Amino acid sequence: MTANRWRAYSPRELDELGRTAPPLSDSGERLCPACGARAVRRYLYDHHGRREVAMSYVWCANCRRYASSTGPPLAPDFVFDDPAEDSAELRALRDADLMSLLDHLDALWNAGVLPQQFALRGERR
């Protein structure tokens, strides 16, 4: 793990991320509202707990800012790949350690495992 710790985006930066959020079909990096680098990455999955919700993580690989949020489940409308299906380590980190999860997600992106691919149900990926 690097010495530079993760920091949450500010409310202003979160607003900018929300205004510029791309569709799920756009899997590339986008501009960071904090540092201006094209280094904002994304990971989403459906969490199956008392209520099923989508969990979303966005982070900047350059300045190491991040945000997470929840929303309606993705599976009813989208088909998508989730590297956690084949990784007990990723599943464990999702439930235990946010900072280590962000480090791991960044490493998965650098290794080409992420970004994820999304398609509307009924469409081809």
C-alpha positions as YAML, in Angstrom:
chain: A
units: angstrom
residues:
- id: 1
  name: MET
  ca: [0.00, 0.00, 0.00]
- id: 2
  name: THR
  ca: [1.25, 3.48, -0.76]
- id: 3
  name: ALA
  ca: [1.91, 6.10, 1.89]
- id: 4
  name: ASN
  ca: [-0.65, 8.48, 0.35]
- id: 5
  name: ARG
  ca: [-3.92, 7.70, 2.18]
- id: 6
  name: TRP
  ca: [-7.34, 7.89, 0.63]
- id: 7
  name: ARG
  ca: [-9.47, 10.99, 1.32]
- id: 8
  name: ALA
  ca: [-13.15, 11.54, 0.67]
- id: 9
  name: TYR
  ca: [-14.26, 13.96, -2.04]
- id: 10
  name: SER
  ca: [-15.61, 17.28, -0.75]
- id: 11
  name: PRO
  ca: [-19.34, 18.10, -1.12]
- id: 12
  name: ARG
  ca: [-18.53, 20.41, -4.07]
- id: 13
  name: GLU
  ca: [-16.48, 17.67, -5.75]
- id: 14
  name: LEU
  ca: [-19.29, 15.15, -5.15]
- id: 15
  name: ASP
  ca: [-21.75, 17.52, -6.85]
- id: 16
  name: GLU
  ca: [-19.42, 17.75, -9.85]
- id: 17
  name: LEU
  ca: [-19.03, 13.97, -10.01]
- id: 18
  name: GLY
  ca: [-22.82, 13.63, -9.97]
- id: 19
  name: ARG
  ca: [-23.29, 16.22, -12.72]
- id: 20
  name: THR
  ca: [-20.71, 14.57, -14.96]
- id: 21
  name: ALA
  ca: [-21.54, 10.91, -14.28]
- id: 22
  name: PRO
  ca: [-21.34, 8.95, -17.54]
- id: 23
  name: PRO
  ca: [-23.77, 6.18, -18.50]
- id: 24
  name: LEU
  ca: [-22.82, 2.68, -17.33]
- id: 25
  name: SER
  ca: [-21.90, 1.80, -20.92]
- id: 26
  name: ASP
  ca: [-19.00, 4.29, -20.70]
- id: 27
  name: SER
  ca: [-16.31, 2.41, -18.81]
- id: 28
  name: GLY
  ca: [-13.40, 4.79, -19.28]
- id: 29
  name: GLU
  ca: [-11.71, 7.03, -16.78]
- id: 30
  name: ARG
  ca: [-13.07, 10.55, -16.39]
- id: 31
  name: LEU
  ca: [-11.84, 13.89, -15.12]
- id: 32
  name: CYS
  ca: [-11.32, 14.32, -11.40]
- id: 33
  name: PRO
  ca: [-13.02, 17.41, -9.95]
- id: 34
  name: ALA
  ca: [-10.27, 17.66, -7.30]
- id: 35
  name: CYS
  ca: [-7.03, 17.37, -9.29]
- id: 36
  name: GLY
  ca: [-8.15, 17.63, -12.92]
- id: 37
  name: ALA
  ca: [-6.49, 14.37, -14.01]
- id: 38
  name: ARG
  ca: [-8.38, 11.90, -16.21]
- id: 39
  name: ALA
  ca: [-8.10, 9.24, -13.52]
- id: 40
  name: VAL
  ca: [-11.56, 8.75, -11.93]
- id: 41
  name: ARG
  ca: [-12.47, 5.07, -11.99]
- id: 42
  name: ARG
  ca: [-15.62, 3.19, -11.01]
- id: 43
  name: TYR
  ca: [-16.69, -0.17, -9.55]
- id: 44
  name: LEU
  ca: [-20.28, -1.28, -8.92]
- id: 45
  name: TYR
  ca: [-21.90, -4.40, -7.56]
- id: 46
  name: ASP
  ca: [-25.22, -5.55, -6.15]
- id: 47
  name: HIS
  ca: [-25.08, -6.13, -2.39]
- id: 48
  name: HIS
  ca: [-27.41, -8.85, -1.13]
- id: 49
  name: GLY
  ca: [-28.32, -8.04, 2.46]
- id: 50
  name: ARG
  ca: [-31.63, -7.36, 4.17]
- id: 51
  name: ARG
  ca: [-32.32, -5.18, 1.15]
- id: 52
  name: GLU
  ca: [-30.64, -5.61, -2.19]
- id: 53
  name: VAL
  ca: [-28.86, -2.40, -3.21]
- id: 54
  name: ALA
  ca: [-26.24, -1.40, -5.73]
- id: 55
  name: MET
  ca: [-22.96, -0.29, -4.19]
- id: 56
  name: SER
  ca: [-20.91, 2.21, -6.16]
- id: 57
  name: TYR
  ca: [-17.31, 3.27, -5.62]
- id: 58
  name: VAL
  ca: [-15.54, 6.01, -7.57]
- id: 59
  name: TRP
  ca: [-11.94, 6.96, -6.93]
- id: 60
  name: CYS
  ca: [-9.17, 9.01, -8.46]
- id: 61
  name: ALA
  ca: [-6.04, 7.00, -9.16]
- id: 62
  name: ASN
  ca: [-4.05, 10.25, -9.23]
- id: 63
  name: CYS
  ca: [-5.00, 12.18, -6.07]
- id: 64
  name: ARG
  ca: [-6.59, 9.21, -4.20]
- id: 65
  name: ARG
  ca: [-9.93, 10.81, -3.43]
- id: 66
  name: TYR
  ca: [-12.99, 8.59, -3.34]
- id: 67
  name: ALA
  ca: [-16.74, 8.40, -2.86]
- id: 68
  name: SER
  ca: [-19.20, 5.58, -2.35]
- id: 69
  name: SER
  ca: [-22.95, 5.45, -2.62]
- id: 70
  name: THR
  ca: [-25.91, 3.11, -2.82]
- id: 71
  name: GLY
  ca: [-28.79, 2.94, -5.25]
- id: 72
  name: PRO
  ca: [-31.36, 0.58, -6.71]
- id: 73
  name: PRO
  ca: [-30.07, -2.87, -7.68]
- id: 74
  name: LEU
  ca: [-28.46, -3.12, -11.11]
- id: 75
  name: ALA
  ca: [-29.27, -6.75, -11.98]
- id: 76
  name: PRO
  ca: [-32.92, -6.23, -12.93]
- id: 77
  name: ASP
  ca: [-31.89, -3.85, -15.72]
- id: 78
  name: PHE
  ca: [-28.25, -4.64, -16.52]
- id: 79
  name: VAL
  ca: [-25.97, -7.54, -17.28]
- id: 80
  name: PHE
  ca: [-22.44, -6.86, -16.03]
- id: 81
  name: ASP
  ca: [-19.25, -8.55, -14.98]
- id: 82
  name: ASP
  ca: [-18.10, -8.48, -11.37]
- id: 83
  name: PRO
  ca: [-14.57, -9.67, -10.59]
- id: 84
  name: ALA
  ca: [-15.73, -10.54, -7.04]
- id: 85
  name: GLU
  ca: [-17.52, -13.58, -8.48]
- id: 86
  name: ASP
  ca: [-14.09, -15.22, -8.78]
- id: 87
  name: SER
  ca: [-12.29, -13.46, -5.90]
- id: 88
  name: ALA
  ca: [-12.86, -14.28, -2.24]
- id: 89
  name: GLU
  ca: [-10.34, -11.54, -1.40]
- id: 90
  name: LEU
  ca: [-12.41, -8.86, -3.14]
- id: 91
  name: ARG
  ca: [-15.63, -10.10, -1.52]
- id: 92
  name: ALA
  ca: [-13.99, -9.98, 1.91]
- id: 93
  name: LEU
  ca: [-12.59, -6.48, 1.39]
- id: 94
  name: ARG
  ca: [-15.99, -5.16, 0.32]
- id: 95
  name: ASP
  ca: [-17.33, -6.07, 3.76]
- id: 96
  name: ALA
  ca: [-14.35, -5.22, 5.93]
- id: 97
  name: ASP
  ca: [-11.85, -2.53, 4.96]
- id: 98
  name: LEU
  ca: [-12.68, 0.43, 2.70]
- id: 99
  name: MET
  ca: [-9.11, 1.72, 2.36]
- id: 100
  name: SER
  ca: [-7.74, -1.71, 1.43]
- id: 101
  name: LEU
  ca: [-10.71, -2.19, -0.91]
- id: 102
  name: LEU
  ca: [-9.83, 1.01, -2.76]
- id: 103
  name: ASP
  ca: [-6.17, -0.08, -3.03]
- id: 104
  name: HIS
  ca: [-7.32, -3.46, -4.35]
- id: 105
  name: LEU
  ca: [-9.76, -1.96, -6.86]
- id: 106
  name: ASP
  ca: [-7.04, 0.35, -8.15]
- id: 107
  name: ALA
  ca: [-4.69, -2.63, -8.57]
- id: 108
  name: LEU
  ca: [-7.43, -4.55, -10.43]
- id: 109
  name: TRP
  ca: [-7.87, -1.59, -12.79]
- id: 110
  name: ASN
  ca: [-4.11, -1.36, -13.39]
- id: 111
  name: ALA
  ca: [-4.04, -5.11, -14.10]
- id: 112
  name: GLY
  ca: [-6.87, -4.83, -16.66]
- id: 113
  name: VAL
  ca: [-9.45, -6.75, -14.59]
- id: 114
  name: LEU
  ca: [-11.49, -3.54, -14.31]
- id: 115
  name: PRO
  ca: [-13.27, -1.58, -15.78]
- id: 116
  name: GLN
  ca: [-16.48, -3.52, -15.82]
- id: 117
  name: GLN
  ca: [-18.65, -3.91, -18.90]
- id: 118
  name: PHE
  ca: [-22.40, -3.16, -18.66]
- id: 119
  name: ALA
  ca: [-25.24, -3.82, -21.08]
- id: 120
  name: LEU
  ca: [-28.98, -3.40, -20.77]
- id: 121
  name: ARG
  ca: [-30.73, -6.74, -20.31]
- id: 122
  name: GLY
  ca: [-31.70, -8.04, -23.71]
- id: 123
  name: GLU
  ca: [-28.83, -6.24, -25.49]
- id: 124
  name: ARG
  ca: [-25.56, -7.87, -26.45]
- id: 125
  name: ARG
  ca: [-22.36, -6.90, -24.65]
...
